[in-house]
């Protein structure tokens, strides 16, 4: 059996069929989420400490850690960065 391969555009969001507008929103949210994850990792906080600092529940913190960008708006991610002193 032969597999057909298609060259990637370099953007996973457009590759799976999101519209150009959705792609831009997802890219921004992904970049913000990476900044949050990086800042949290640099602080080496325990989960309870990180959740308290960010003002979120531990399940929400787990969603951030696992990259669930679909449930966070751009504004909420910016607010979280501000709480970390990044924005």
C-alpha positions in Angstrom: 0.0 0.0 0.0 1.3 3.4 -1.0 0.8 6.5 1.2 0.1 9.8 -0.4 2.0 12.6 1.2 1.3 16.3 0.9 3.8 19.0 1.7 2.9 21.0 4.8 2.3 24.7 4.6 4.2 25.0 7.9 1.0 25.9 9.8 -0.8 23.1 11.5 -4.0 25.2 11.9 -4.3 25.9 8.2 -3.3 22.3 7.3 -6.4 21.0 9.2 -8.7 23.3 7.4 -9.3 26.4 9.6 -10.2 29.6 7.8 -7.5 32.3 7.5 -9.2 34.3 10.2 -9.4 31.4 12.6 -5.7 30.5 11.9 -4.6 34.0 12.9 -6.6 33.8 16.2 -5.3 30.3 17.0 -1.7 31.3 16.3 -2.0 34.3 18.6 -3.5 32.2 21.4 -0.9 29.5 20.9 1.9 32.1 21.2 0.4 33.6 24.3 -0.1 30.1 25.9 3.6 29.3 25.2 4.6 32.5 26.9 2.5 31.6 30.0 3.9 28.0 30.1 7.4 29.3 29.8 6.9 31.9 32.6 5.4 29.3 34.9 8.2 26.8 34.2 10.8 29.5 35.0 9.2 30.2 38.3 9.1 26.5 39.3 5.8 27.0 41.2 3.8 24.2 42.7 0.4 23.8 41.0 -1.5 25.3 43.9 0.8 28.3 44.0 0.6 28.9 40.2 -3.2 28.6 40.3 -3.4 31.1 43.1 -1.0 33.5 41.4 -3.0 33.4 38.1 -6.4 33.5 39.9 -7.6 30.3 38.2 -8.7 26.9 39.5 -6.3 23.9 39.3 -8.4 22.3 36.6 -8.0 25.5 34.5 -4.2 25.4 35.3 -4.2 21.9 34.0 -5.9 23.0 30.8 -3.2 25.7 30.3 -0.5 23.1 30.9 -1.9 20.7 28.4 -2.3 23.4 25.7 -6.1 23.7 25.6 -6.1 27.0 23.7 -9.7 26.4 22.6 -11.1 27.3 26.0 -9.1 30.5 26.6 -9.8 33.8 24.9 -6.9 36.1 23.8 -8.0 38.6 26.5 -7.9 36.0 29.2 -4.5 34.8 28.1 -3.2 38.4 28.1 -4.6 38.8 31.6 -2.8 35.7 32.8 0.5 37.0 31.3 -0.1 40.3 33.2 -0.5 38.5 36.4 2.8 36.8 35.8 4.4 40.2 35.1 5.2 39.3 31.5 2.7 41.6 29.6 
